[in-house]
Amino acid sequence: MSSGLAQRRRTAREAALTRAVDDGLLGPQSPLIGLLDVDGVLAAVDALHQAFDGPAPVQHTFAAKACGLVPVLRLLAEAGMGCEVASPGELEEALAAGFTVDRLVFDSPAKTVEELEFALAHGIAINLDNFQELARVDRLLTGRPAAGPVGLRVNPQVGAGAIGAMSTATSTSKFGVALRDPGAVEAVVEAFARRPWLNRLHAHVGSQGCPLPLIAQGIRAAYELAEQINTTLGRRQVTGLDIGGGLPVDFGSDEDRPTYAEYVAELRAAVPDLFDGRYTLVTEFGRSLLAKSGTIASLVEYTKSAGGRRIAVTHAGAQVATRTVFMPDAWPLRVGVFDAAGRPKQGPTEVMDIAGPCCFAGDLTAVGRELPAVEPGDVVALYDTGAYYFSSHFSYNSLPRPAVYGYRVDAAGQVRFAPVRDAQTLREVVEESGAAHVDALVALLPGNGSLPGDGSDRSAEATA
Ligand SMILES: *Cc1c(COP(=O)(O)O)cnc(C)c1O
């Protein structure tokens, strides 16, 4: 049984694919595109807000790393979200999208002095990662209060989920203050005692692959620490709990599983008082808001056989599906096959590999899948790729970033597209590969009048 939401998503996706081929958005001149279902994104935001509705004030932020495309961030701002940023680039993207500073949370694990100064001066909420960073903020504030909320990230060390690289609460994780290490809790309480401006705790327990009870257990540890700090200090100093993101996504179907409502039910069972309104809650969901609304679509360039295996060569590989290609067991994707007119393909199936354009043998987005027989000119779609796929480009083989389009389908089935990101031009690829310094290395060679310190312009440029 599939839910109405899943049904709508599938119907809209198929309509958009057909129309993209009809309109030539996907074709020989642009054989790879990303598509984003605008109504799907809005439905996810809505489900999130409804699930957390209650007495506790909640600020929902979107984790920009999941999809830092500016029009997407703008849409989310319009829908009432805040934005969690973890690098100067993400911060600039969020500001360009129109997020006001009071709706931002800055979380980078490697914030520079300059970045901290910016956040502190503009009242952007920050979560500090470790005791050295706390000391750095002490020096920057020199007695002044911070303009915005300041939190401390803690690692409840509750253990790993199914994917090691996605598990942030292992005993040796690089994130936050490791709470179960000897003396850590006492040190955190002491840190709050000495800093009245420190008023939040932050725990992002893990992402894809982390079971809900594990996440809930980590949030419970952060909640209990907040209670301990406030009780010990005899004042309500911790006023906010940032519970991170990490709701896993079902990459095996069109369903939203688990739902935000199921997550909140799990949290209510594990930490009943979390929602009583004494703490402002902050969330930082990424993947679960965007993944199921995104599709990567590529033309099939060639089909062939090798050692008895059928292979379809497409333009979507490691550059847009990096995790899937390098960790295929952890990040399998569903594949859809469409004919040259962009209509879902029926008919006899065959077992095949779906390959990308990158020059290494492992560049496969699916292996040994039974799919409708594919011919050159058909379209292969990779589903659930709205987060961390086309928005997290890997520039292997100097492959350009593909265009991304948002779409809406009205009641009559009419598809409207909006550009989200233009395809990167080859000129831009060359420019970002150092074209401005084309002669710089040759100029270092003997006989080119540019030994260090000879004062020539080239050497000045090369050593600048
Ligand atoms: C990546 C990240 C998130 C978002 O995780 P999702 O699994 O995409 O929901 C939230 N908070 C922090 C600190 C993160 O690093």
The ligand as a MOL file (V3000), in Angstrom:
LIG
                    3D

  0  0  0     0  0            999 V3000
M  V30 BEGIN CTAB
M  V30 COUNTS 15 15 0 0 0
M  V30 BEGIN ATOM
M  V30 1 C 24.6240 17.0600 8.9490 0
M  V30 2 C 24.0950 17.6930 10.1710 0
M  V30 3 C 22.7120 17.8370 10.3340 0
M  V30 4 C 21.7000 17.2700 9.3540 0
M  V30 5 O 21.7050 15.9010 9.3200 0
M  V30 6 P 20.6220 15.1210 8.4290 0
M  V30 7 O 20.9630 13.6960 8.5990 0
M  V30 8 O 20.7810 15.5940 7.0290 0
M  V30 9 O 19.2730 15.4570 8.9820 0
M  V30 10 C 22.2700 18.5110 11.4530 0
M  V30 11 N 23.1430 19.0060 12.3640 0
M  V30 12 C 24.4640 18.8710 12.2420 0
M  V30 13 C 25.3500 19.4570 13.2680 0
M  V30 14 C 24.9800 18.2050 11.1470 0
M  V30 15 O 26.3040 18.0630 11.0370 0
M  V30 END ATOM
M  V30 BEGIN BOND
M  V30 1 1 1 2
M  V30 2 1 2 3
M  V30 3 2 2 14
M  V30 4 1 3 4
M  V30 5 2 3 10
M  V30 6 1 4 5
M  V30 7 1 5 6
M  V30 8 2 6 7
M  V30 9 1 6 8
M  V30 10 1 6 9
M  V30 11 1 10 11
M  V30 12 2 11 12
M  V30 13 1 12 13
M  V30 14 1 12 14
M  V30 15 1 14 15
M  V30 END BOND
M  V30 END CTAB
M  END
